[in-house]
Amino acid sequence: MKNLIYRDEAYEIIGKCMEVHSELGHGFLEIVYKDALEKVFSEDGIFFEREKKYIVEFRNEVLKHFFYADFVVLDKIILEVKCVSYITDEHIAQCINYLKVSDNRLALLVNFGRGKLEYKRIVY
C-alpha cells in the first residue's frame, strides 16, 4: 500500500466524501453532493477547482466542445462524482479520458447513489 500514488491525499478526499455521505445519505442528485463537497473542501482549506474545463484535441486541432471534470483537488487529483445504482465501465472510461486530457495521473470515481459510499481509484 505504500506505493499507491497520492495515497494520503486520496485518503483525505475519500474521507471528505464519506463525511458528506454520512450526513446526507443517498438519493439526492449529483449536484447536491457536489455542492456539499465544495462546502467541505472550502471549510477544511483543501484546494480544489470545480467543473474544471479541459480542451480536447483531435488531429492537431482543438474541438469546439470541452470536457468538464467535476473537481480537480490539490491541483492533481480528478474527483468524479456519481449518484447511480452502480459504477459502470463507461464511468471508468470517462475518468480515464479526464486523465488523458488533463495530464493528471489519478482519478477518484465516487458513487453516492447507494447506501454505502463506493469509490474507485483510477491510475493512468
Summary of the structure (lengths in Angstrom):
residues: 124
radius of gyration: 14.4
end to end distance: 17.4
largest distance: 46.2
contacts: 359
relative contact order: 0.19
helix: 37%
strand: 29%
